[in-house]
Amino acid sequence: MSPQVAVGRFFDRLFEVLDSEGVVFFQVLVYLHTAAMGYSARFQYDGLPPVLDRGLANTYSIWPWMCMGVLVCLVGKILSANTATTPYWVYTTGLIGQFIGDVCALGAFAGYVMSTLEVRQPGEPVAAAWVVAALAECAFFLALRDVRRWRQAERAVRTWKD
Amino acid sequence: MEGLTAAGATVLGALITAGFALILAIVNLIAGRKGRRSDYADHITESSDRMMERMDKEIARVERKCSACEAQLQSTEERLDAAEQRERGLEQRSRRSDAALRALMGVLDLLPPTDSDMVNRTRDEAIALARELLT
């Protein structure tokens, strides 16, 4: 395949994903950045911003790992991407993997918001916490969706069995 | 080091949930690979394959029917085109005939009356007939 064809196909696929109005593309973007944030906090700087350091107290060392845990969601997405060809156990494991990643994201985002609220002085305005709170809500509903999809798959098996 | 804060509890709660889910995923991996549920799922896939096969057959049947209808439609359209062309030809011919009749009437009107009653009557009849044809 020539480079021109490869680039053309890449953009075709990209535009197809953008036009689909699905959340996967944006979820992958956010999660990759979240994982990079956790990696840099743990391995590059070996420390957290003061607001998290004080807010999380004893659990401060867990937070970067929670951020990196979102990568499990992306692995889960790959496992459960094709329902027609993947075996059932791979598909459901992928769904559980997505749930793990989404819960990790929820913990990381919600932990940041709670830390900010705890550490800030009374009357002090916050900005980033609003955005991160929205991301935490998204992660919560994505986790809820993962549970529903897993239950739907289980129900399909149970219905056939009965 | 301070005690457990609300933020710490949130992170810890998420960690415990994720941990339980991880255990569930491992159990699902180990038990699901050769488990009964896997068999059931295979059966579901098989039955859905059969359904898809039936749908494919039905689609092929409808497509065949559709191609027959398309051929019929095509021949009808061709006949309609031919009829339209004939109609256009007749219209053109009719316009030319009208022009010829008008020209003839003009010529007949210009002719002065003759001594022959038969010629005069024939001319009047020809003009009346031409008028009738033009209306």
Chai-1 contact restraints between the chains, C-beta under 6 A:
chainA,res_idxA,chainB,res_idxB,connection_type,confidence,min_distance_angstrom,max_distance_angstrom,comment,restraint_id
A,G55,B,A7,contact,1.0,0.0,6.0,A-B,restraint_1
A,L56,B,A7,contact,1.0,0.0,6.0,A-B,restraint_2
A,L56,B,G8,contact,1.0,0.0,6.0,A-B,restraint_3
A,A57,B,E2,contact,1.0,0.0,6.0,A-B,restraint_4
A,A57,B,T5,contact,1.0,0.0,6.0,A-B,restraint_5
A,A57,B,G8,contact,1.0,0.0,6.0,A-B,restraint_6
A,N58,B,M1,contact,1.0,0.0,6.0,A-B,restraint_7
A,N58,B,G8,contact,1.0,0.0,6.0,A-B,restraint_8
A,T59,B,G8,contact,1.0,0.0,6.0,A-B,restraint_9
A,T59,B,V11,contact,1.0,0.0,6.0,A-B,restraint_10
A,T59,B,L12,contact,1.0,0.0,6.0,A-B,restraint_11
A,I62,B,V11,contact,1.0,0.0,6.0,A-B,restraint_12
A,I62,B,L15,contact,1.0,0.0,6.0,A-B,restraint_13
A,W63,B,V11,contact,1.0,0.0,6.0,A-B,restraint_14
A,Y88,B,S38,contact,1.0,0.0,6.0,A-B,restraint_15
A,Y88,B,A41,contact,1.0,0.0,6.0,A-B,restraint_16
A,W89,B,G32,contact,1.0,0.0,6.0,A-B,restraint_17
A,W89,B,R33,contact,1.0,0.0,6.0,A-B,restraint_18
A,W89,B,S38,contact,1.0,0.0,6.0,A-B,restraint_19
A,T92,B,N28,contact,1.0,0.0,6.0,A-B,restraint_20
A,T93,B,A25,contact,1.0,0.0,6.0,A-B,restraint_21
A,T93,B,N28,contact,1.0,0.0,6.0,A-B,restraint_22
A,T93,B,L29,contact,1.0,0.0,6.0,A-B,restraint_23
A,I96,B,A21,contact,1.0,0.0,6.0,A-B,restraint_24
A,I96,B,L24,contact,1.0,0.0,6.0,A-B,restraint_25
A,I96,B,A25,contact,1.0,0.0,6.0,A-B,restraint_26
A,F99,B,A21,contact,1.0,0.0,6.0,A-B,restraint_27
A,I100,B,A18,contact,1.0,0.0,6.0,A-B,restraint_28
A,I100,B,A21,contact,1.0,0.0,6.0,A-B,restraint_29
A,I100,B,L22,contact,1.0,0.0,6.0,A-B,restraint_30
A,V103,B,A14,contact,1.0,0.0,6.0,A-B,restraint_31
A,V103,B,T17,contact,1.0,0.0,6.0,A-B,restraint_32
A,V103,B,A18,contact,1.0,0.0,6.0,A-B,restraint_33
A,C104,B,A18,contact,1.0,0.0,6.0,A-B,restraint_34
A,L106,B,A14,contact,1.0,0.0,6.0,A-B,restraint_35
A,G107,B,V11,contact,1.0,0.0,6.0,A-B,restraint_36
A,G107,B,A14,contact,1.0,0.0,6.0,A-B,restraint_37
A,A110,B,T10,contact,1.0,0.0,6.0,A-B,restraint_38
A,G111,B,A7,contact,1.0,0.0,6.0,A-B,restraint_39
A,G111,B,T10,contact,1.0,0.0,6.0,A-B,restraint_40
A,G111,B,V11,contact,1.0,0.0,6.0,A-B,restraint_41
A,M114,B,A6,contact,1.0,0.0,6.0,A-B,restraint_42
A,M114,B,A7,contact,1.0,0.0,6.0,A-B,restraint_43
A,M114,B,T10,contact,1.0,0.0,6.0,A-B,restraint_44
A,S115,B,A7,contact,1.0,0.0,6.0,A-B,restraint_45
A,E118,B,T5,contact,1.0,0.0,6.0,A-B,restraint_46
A,E118,B,A7,contact,1.0,0.0,6.0,A-B,restraint_47
A,V157,B,R37,contact,1.0,0.0,6.0,A-B,restraint_48
A,V157,B,Y40,contact,1.0,0.0,6.0,A-B,restraint_49
A,V157,B,A41,contact,1.0,0.0,6.0,A-B,restraint_50
A,W160,B,Y40,contact,1.0,0.0,6.0,A-B,restraint_51
A,W160,B,I44,contact,1.0,0.0,6.0,A-B,restraint_52
A,K161,B,Y40,contact,1.0,0.0,6.0,A-B,restraint_53
